Amino acid sequence: MVQKRKLSCPESYTIAWIAALPIERAAAIALLDERHDEPEGFDQHSKDDNAYDWGKVGQHNVVIASLPAGLFGTASAAITGSHLLSSLPHIKIGLLVGIGGGIPRPGRDIRLGDVVVSQPNGKCGGVVQYDFGKAKADSTWERKGSFNMPPTVLLSALAKLQAEHELEDSQTGKILETMITKFPRMKTQYSFQGVDNDILFPSTFKHSGGDTCDLCGLSEQVVREKRESTDPVVHYGLIASGNTLVNDADTRENIFKLAEEECLCVETVAAGLANTFPCLVIRGISDYADSHKNDRWQRYASATAAAFAVELLKYVPVRQLQAAPRAVELMERANQNIIEPNETAKAAHTDYVVRSLPISQGAAYGSTSNELESMSLDDTRVDVLQRIHDWAQNSGSPTLFWLEGKAGTGKSTIS
């Protein structure tokens, strides 16, 4: 096993990387330039049950967290982000990296393994929640709520990277090759799964059953132009997020219409983080969010998203990141201006504020005292208890017994 470094303080870590699924986390860890042990002096909040990995990407120290195994959805994501910031309040920026379902459209040649990056469009911050709104009288649906934009330092790096991609190809393919060389065991499932296994059917054509599309009739598939390279293509735009796993083309098309924006993919995590944890969302396309959905491309899509994240971080200047406000400061500023934030965001923000409050030793909920001897004299307050007993037994007594006294004199105990 490779010897890991241990940094001297947790404040050395400025970037949080959220990978919801174990396979997404594996891809993130595999692409670290260095792996670290838990830093000295790390004091994990008593209510924070996240498990962390530590490491370095380029010049940046990164901490990685994921949702608890078997838990999904926006609420779990919000809690994970809130817990992370309660233990690491100095974090500057976040990345949410993993898989999503593509929404192919005419003029948008999205394929399995491609990468979609959340990018504001002037009206939205990059993420649209498709299951939060209200029905209108004319049977239409009004989407409500708004989400914060990713931190400026990330958007600036994104603009610089986009300009670089106008000159040269993305480095994601080379980054993936390095990962496979370093971890040969990942080659079979974390590599490109083959053009013949990337099949897109019309939205009206339903899956014929089984784990594969062997019975679906390949003559029905959408014919697409052959690409010159199998390296992933990066798309920038809006990501639709909600609690419902989408595996039906009709639902996918309805989401596209309800969002009132041109969304490029759907997923089930980002809406829980967008207003509680300032981050950029990066999704590798693992399926087309239809009935033909299967797991074959999930690991490769996890890897392509992680590879793009690594490439992006190379364009984030260290000095600029050091000068940037902390994520908790961005969150607090933005939440003052949110219009009708969703309940998940409000609950997670409240949770973060409560967890940030200091707790005196022995005062936490569930704490017990080991005091062996009573701190009060015998028969203390017995006369008051007798008066309360007599009042309760007398049907002619007033309906209210008023008990008053100085703080700490035992009113709550007597009650």
C-alpha positions as CSV (number, residue, x, y, z in Angstrom):
1,M,0.0,0.0,0.0
2,V,1.3,3.5,-0.9
3,Q,2.3,5.6,2.1
4,K,-0.1,8.5,2.5
5,R,0.8,12.0,3.6
6,K,-0.8,13.6,6.6
7,L,-1.2,17.4,6.4
8,S,-0.8,19.5,9.5
9,C,-4.2,21.1,9.6
10,P,-7.7,20.6,8.0
11,E,-7.7,24.2,6.8
12,S,-5.3,23.1,4.1
13,Y,-8.3,21.6,2.3
14,T,-10.3,24.2,0.3
15,I,-12.3,22.1,-2.1
16,A,-15.1,19.6,-1.3
17,W,-15.9,16.9,-3.9
18,I,-19.4,15.2,-3.4
19,A,-19.7,11.9,-5.1
20,A,-23.1,10.4,-4.2
21,L,-22.5,6.8,-5.2
22,P,-19.7,4.4,-4.3
23,I,-18.7,4.0,-8.0
24,E,-18.6,7.8,-8.3
25,R,-16.4,8.0,-5.2
26,A,-14.1,5.3,-6.5
27,A,-13.5,7.3,-9.7
28,A,-12.8,10.4,-7.7
29,I,-10.2,8.6,-5.5
30,A,-8.6,7.0,-8.5
31,L,-8.0,10.4,-10.1
32,L,-6.3,12.0,-7.1
33,D,-2.7,12.9,-7.7
34,E,-2.0,12.1,-4.0
35,R,-4.0,10.4,-1.3
36,H,-3.7,11.7,2.2
37,D,-4.5,10.5,5.7
38,E,-6.9,12.5,7.8
39,P,-5.2,15.8,8.6
40,E,-4.0,16.5,12.1
41,G,-6.4,18.4,14.3
42,F,-9.5,17.5,12.3
43,D,-12.4,17.7,14.7
44,Q,-15.4,16.1,13.1
45,H,-18.7,17.5,14.3
46,S,-20.4,15.2,16.8
47,K,-23.5,15.0,14.5
48,D,-21.5,14.7,11.3
49,D,-21.6,11.0,10.2
50,N,-19.9,11.5,6.8
51,A,-16.9,9.4,5.9
52,Y,-14.1,11.4,4.2
53,D,-11.3,10.7,1.8
54,W,-8.5,13.2,1.6
55,G,-6.1,14.0,-1.3
56,K,-4.7,16.4,-3.8
57,V,-5.6,17.3,-7.4
58,G,-3.0,19.5,-9.1
59,Q,-2.2,22.2,-6.6
60,H,-5.4,21.9,-4.6
61,N,-6.1,19.8,-1.5
62,V,-9.5,18.1,-1.8
63,V,-11.8,16.3,0.6
64,I,-14.3,13.7,-0.8
65,A,-17.6,12.7,0.7
66,S,-20.6,10.7,-0.5
67,L,-24.1,9.9,0.6
68,P,-24.6,7.0,3.0
69,A,-24.9,3.6,1.2
70,G,-28.4,3.0,0.1
71,L,-29.7,6.5,0.6
72,F,-30.6,8.7,-2.4
73,G,-32.4,11.9,-3.2
74,T,-32.1,15.6,-2.6
75,A,-32.8,15.4,1.1
76,S,-29.8,13.0,1.7
77,A,-27.6,15.3,-0.5
78,A,-28.6,18.4,1.5
79,I,-27.8,16.7,4.8
80,T,-24.4,15.4,3.5
81,G,-23.4,18.9,2.4
82,S,-24.7,20.5,5.6
83,H,-22.7,18.0,7.7
84,L,-19.6,18.6,5.7
85,L,-19.7,22.3,6.2
86,S,-20.3,21.9,9.9
87,S,-17.0,20.0,10.2
88,L,-15.1,21.9,7.6
89,P,-16.4,25.5,7.6
90,H,-13.3,26.8,5.9
91,I,-14.2,25.0,2.5
92,K,-14.2,27.5,-0.3
93,I,-15.9,25.6,-3.3
94,G,-17.7,22.4,-4.0
95,L,-18.0,20.0,-6.9
96,L,-20.9,17.6,-7.3
97,V,-19.6,14.9,-9.6
98,G,-21.3,11.7,-10.8
99,I,-23.8,10.2,-13.3
100,G,-27.0,11.5,-14.9
101,G,-29.5,10.6,-17.6
102,G,-29.1,12.4,-20.9
103,I,-31.9,14.3,-22.7
104,P,-31.0,14.1,-26.4
105,R,-32.5,16.7,-28.6
106,P,-32.2,17.7,-32.3
107,G,-29.0,19.8,-32.4
108,R,-27.8,18.3,-29.1
109,D,-25.9,15.1,-29.8
110,I,-25.6,13.8,-26.3
111,R,-24.2,10.3,-26.0
112,L,-23.4,7.8,-23.3
113,G,-20.2,8.8,-21.6
114,D,-20.5,12.4,-22.5
115,V,-20.2,15.0,-19.8
116,V,-22.8,17.7,-18.9
117,V,-21.7,20.7,-16.8
118,S,-24.2,23.0,-15.0
119,Q,-23.9,26.5,-16.4
120,P,-26.1,29.5,-15.7
121,N,-28.1,30.9,-18.6
122,G,-29.1,34.3,-17.3
123,K,-32.4,33.0,-15.8
124,C,-31.3,29.9,-13.9
125,G,-28.2,29.2,-11.8
126,G,-27.5,26.0,-13.7
127,V,-29.9,23.6,-11.9
128,V,-33.7,23.3,-12.3
129,Q,-35.8,21.3,-9.9
130,Y,-38.4,19.5,-11.9
131,D,-40.6,18.2,-9.1
132,F,-41.1,21.5,-7.1
133,G,-44.0,23.8,-8.2
134,K,-47.7,24.1,-8.3
135,A,-50.6,23.2,-10.6
136,K,-52.3,26.1,-12.3
137,A,-56.0,26.5,-13.1
138,D,-55.4,25.8,-16.8
139,S,-53.9,22.4,-16.0
140,T,-50.4,23.6,-16.6
141,W,-47.6,23.5,-14.1
142,E,-45.7,26.5,-12.7
143,R,-42.1,25.7,-11.7
144,K,-41.2,27.5,-8.5
145,G,-38.0,28.3,-6.6
146,S,-34.6,29.3,-7.8
147,F,-31.1,28.0,-7.3
148,N,-27.9,29.7,-6.7
149,M,-25.2,30.0,-9.3
150,P,-21.9,28.1,-8.8
151,P,-19.1,30.1,-7.1
152,T,-17.6,32.8,-9.3
153,V,-14.1,31.3,-9.0
154,L,-15.4,28.1,-10.6
155,L,-17.3,29.9,-13.4
156,S,-14.2,31.9,-14.2
157,A,-12.1,28.7,-14.4
158,L,-14.9,27.2,-16.6
159,A,-14.7,30.1,-19.1
160,K,-11.0,29.7,-19.3
161,L,-11.2,26.0,-19.9
162,Q,-13.9,26.5,-22.6
163,A,-11.6,28.9,-24.4
164,E,-8.8,26.3,-24.2
165,H,-11.1,23.7,-25.7
166,E,-11.6,25.9,-28.7
167,L,-7.9,25.5,-29.4
168,E,-7.2,21.9,-28.3
169,D,-9.2,18.8,-27.4
170,S,-10.3,18.2,-23.8
171,Q,-7.8,16.2,-21.8
172,T,-10.4,13.9,-20.2
173,G,-9.4,11.0,-22.5
174,K,-5.8,11.2,-21.5
175,I,-6.7,11.6,-17.8
176,L,-8.8,8.4,-18.1
177,E,-5.9,6.5,-19.7
178,T,-3.7,7.5,-16.8
179,M,-6.3,6.3,-14.3
180,I,-6.5,2.9,-16.0
181,T,-2.7,2.6,-16.1
182,K,-2.6,3.3,-12.4
183,F,-5.5,1.0,-11.5
184,P,-5.7,-1.8,-14.1
185,R,-8.5,-3.5,-12.2
186,M,-10.8,-0.6,-13.4
187,K,-10.2,-1.2,-17.1
188,T,-13.1,-3.4,-17.9
189,Q,-15.9,-1.3,-16.4
190,Y,-14.5,2.1,-16.2
191,S,-13.4,2.3,-19.8
192,F,-15.5,3.2,-22.9
193,Q,-18.2,0.5,-23.3
194,G,-18.3,0.4,-27.1
195,V,-20.2,2.3,-29.8
196,D,-22.4,-0.8,-30.4
197,N,-23.7,-0.6,-26.8
198,D,-24.7,3.0,-27.1
199,I,-28.2,2.7,-28.6
200,L,-30.8,5.5,-28.7
201,F,-34.4,4.7,-29.4
202,P,-37.2,7.2,-30.3
203,S,-39.1,8.4,-27.1
204,T,-42.2,6.5,-28.3
205,F,-40.5,3.1,-28.5
206,K,-40.7,1.2,-25.2
207,H,-38.3,-1.4,-23.9
208,S,-39.2,-5.0,-24.8
209,G,-38.0,-6.5,-21.5
210,G,-34.8,-8.1,-20.2
211,D,-31.5,-6.6,-19.0
212,T,-30.4,-5.7,-22.5
213,C,-32.0,-4.3,-25.6
214,D,-31.5,-7.6,-27.6
215,L,-35.3,-7.9,-28.0
216,C,-35.9,-4.3,-28.9
217,G,-35.2,-4.5,-32.6
218,L,-32.2,-2.6,-33.5
219,S,-33.9,-1.4,-36.7
220,E,-35.9,1.0,-34.4
221,Q,-32.8,2.8,-33.1
222,V,-32.1,6.4,-34.0
223,V,-29.3,6.6,-36.6
224,R,-26.6,9.1,-35.5
225,E,-23.5,10.3,-37.3
226,K,-20.4,8.4,-36.4
227,R,-18.0,10.4,-34.2
228,E,-14.3,10.7,-35.1
229,S,-13.2,9.9,-31.5
230,T,-14.7,7.9,-28.6
231,D,-13.5,10.5,-26.1
232,P,-16.3,12.1,-24.2
233,V,-17.8,15.4,-25.5
234,V,-18.5,18.1,-22.9
235,H,-21.9,19.9,-23.0
236,Y,-22.7,23.1,-21.0
237,G,-26.2,24.0,-19.9
238,L,-29.0,23.3,-17.4
239,I,-29.4,20.2,-15.4
240,A,-32.9,19.0,-14.2
241,S,-32.9,17.6,-10.7
242,G,-35.5,16.0,-8.4
243,N,-36.3,13.1,-6.1
244,T,-37.8,10.8,-8.8
245,L,-35.5,8.4,-10.7
246,V,-36.5,8.9,-14.4
247,N,-36.5,5.7,-16.5
248,D,-39.3,6.5,-18.9
249,A,-39.0,8.6,-22.0
250,D,-42.5,10.1,-21.6
251,T,-41.5,11.4,-18.1
252,R,-38.2,12.6,-19.5
253,E,-40.0,14.6,-22.2
254,N,-42.5,16.0,-19.7
255,I,-39.6,17.2,-17.5
256,F,-38.1,18.9,-20.5
257,K,-41.4,20.7,-21.1
258,L,-42.1,21.6,-17.5
259,A,-38.7,22.9,-16.9
260,E,-39.4,25.7,-19.4
261,E,-35.7,25.6,-20.1
262,E,-33.5,23.5,-22.4
263,C,-32.2,20.9,-19.9
264,L,-29.4,18.5,-21.0
265,C,-29.7,15.8,-18.4
266,V,-31.7,14.7,-15.3
267,E,-30.4,13.5,-12.0
268,T,-31.5,13.1,-8.3
269,V,-29.0,14.9,-6.1
270,A,-28.2,18.5,-7.3
271,A,-31.4,20.1,-6.1
272,G,-30.5,19.2,-2.6
273,L,-27.2,21.0,-2.7
274,A,-27.7,23.9,-5.0
275,N,-28.9,26.3,-2.3
276,T,-27.1,24.7,0.7
277,F,-23.7,24.0,-0.7
278,P,-22.2,26.3,-3.4
279,C,-21.0,24.0,-6.1
280,L,-20.7,23.2,-9.8
281,V,-22.6,20.1,-11.0
282,I,-20.7,17.7,-13.4
283,R,-22.6,14.7,-14.8
284,G,-21.4,11.8,-16.9
285,I,-24.2,10.5,-19.1
286,S,-24.9,6.8,-18.1
287,D,-28.3,6.4,-19.9
288,Y,-31.0,8.3,-21.7
289,A,-33.5,8.4,-18.8
290,D,-35.8,6.0,-20.7
291,S,-37.1,2.4,-20.3
292,H,-34.0,1.1,-22.0
293,K,-31.9,2.3,-19.0
294,N,-29.4,-0.2,-17.6
295,D,-26.2,-0.1,-15.5
296,R,-23.6,-0.9,-18.1
297,W,-22.3,2.7,-18.6
298,Q,-22.5,3.9,-15.1
299,R,-18.9,3.3,-14.1
300,Y,-17.5,4.8,-17.3
301,A,-19.8,7.8,-16.9
302,S,-18.6,8.2,-13.3
303,A,-15.0,8.3,-14.6
304,T,-15.6,10.8,-17.4
305,A,-17.3,13.2,-15.0
306,A,-14.5,12.8,-12.6
307,A,-11.9,13.3,-15.3
308,F,-13.5,16.5,-16.4
309,A,-13.5,17.7,-12.8
310,V,-9.8,17.1,-12.5
311,E,-9.2,19.0,-15.8
312,L,-11.2,21.9,-14.6
313,L,-9.4,22.2,-11.2
314,K,-6.1,22.7,-13.1
315,Y,-7.6,26.0,-14.2
316,V,-8.5,27.3,-10.7
317,P,-5.7,29.5,-9.5
318,V,-4.6,28.8,-6.0
319,R,-4.3,32.5,-5.0
320,Q,-7.7,33.3,-6.4
321,L,-9.2,30.4,-4.4
322,Q,-7.5,31.5,-1.2
323,A,-8.9,35.0,-1.6
324,A,-12.4,33.6,-2.4
325,P,-15.1,33.7,0.3
326,R,-15.8,30.5,2.2
327,A,-18.7,28.4,1.0
328,V,-20.7,29.1,4.2
329,E,-20.4,32.8,3.6
330,L,-21.6,32.4,0.0
331,M,-24.5,30.3,1.2
332,E,-25.6,32.8,3.9
333,R,-25.4,35.7,1.4
334,A,-27.3,33.9,-1.3
335,N,-30.0,32.6,1.0
336,Q,-30.9,36.1,2.0
337,N,-31.9,36.7,-1.7
338,I,-33.5,33.4,-2.6
339,I,-37.0,33.7,-4.0
340,E,-39.2,30.9,-2.6
341,P,-36.5,28.4,-1.8
342,N,-37.5,24.8,-1.6
343,E,-38.1,23.2,1.8
344,T,-35.1,20.9,1.5
345,A,-32.8,23.9,1.1
346,K,-34.4,25.8,4.0
347,A,-34.2,22.7,6.3
348,A,-30.6,22.0,5.4
349,H,-29.6,25.6,6.0
350,T,-31.4,25.6,9.4
351,D,-29.6,22.3,10.2
352,Y,-26.3,23.9,9.3
353,V,-26.9,26.9,11.5
354,V,-27.9,24.8,14.5
355,R,-24.9,22.5,14.1
356,S,-22.7,25.6,14.0
357,L,-23.7,26.7,17.5
358,P,-21.2,25.8,20.3
359,I,-22.2,23.1,22.7
360,S,-21.0,23.3,26.3
361,Q,-19.4,20.1,27.7
362,G,-22.1,18.0,29.3
363,A,-25.0,20.1,27.8
364,A,-25.5,18.1,24.6
365,Y,-28.8,16.2,24.2
366,G,-28.5,12.8,25.9
367,S,-25.7,13.9,28.2
368,T,-25.8,12.5,31.7
369,S,-24.2,13.5,35.0
370,N,-21.9,11.1,36.9
371,E,-22.5,13.0,40.2
372,L,-22.8,10.5,42.9
373,E,-24.2,12.6,45.7
374,S,-27.3,14.8,45.7
375,M,-26.7,18.5,45.3
376,S,-29.7,19.5,47.4
377,L,-30.8,18.9,51.0
378,D,-33.4,16.4,52.0
379,D,-37.0,17.6,51.7
380,T,-36.1,20.4,49.3
381,R,-39.3,21.7,47.5
382,V,-41.4,19.0,49.2
383,D,-43.8,21.8,50.5
384,V,-44.3,23.0,46.9
385,L,-45.0,19.5,45.7
386,Q,-47.6,19.0,48.5
387,R,-49.3,22.2,47.4
388,I,-49.4,21.1,43.8
389,H,-50.8,17.7,44.9
390,D,-53.5,19.3,47.0
391,W,-54.4,21.6,44.1
392,A,-54.7,18.8,41.6
393,Q,-56.9,16.7,44.0
394,N,-59.4,19.6,44.7
395,S,-62.0,19.9,42.0
396,G,-62.8,23.4,43.2
397,S,-59.3,24.6,42.6
398,P,-58.5,27.3,39.9
399,T,-57.7,25.8,36.5
400,L,-54.2,27.2,36.5
401,F,-51.4,26.7,39.1
402,W,-48.7,29.4,38.5
403,L,-45.2,28.3,39.5
404,E,-42.5,31.0,39.5
405,G,-38.9,31.2,40.7
406,K,-35.4,32.2,39.8
407,A,-33.5,30.3,37.1
408,G,-32.1,27.0,38.2
409,T,-34.3,26.6,41.3
410,G,-36.1,23.5,40.0
411,K,-39.3,24.7,38.3
412,S,-38.9,22.3,35.3
413,T,-38.0,19.4,37.6
414,I,-41.1,19.9,39.7
415,S,-43.3,20.3,36.7
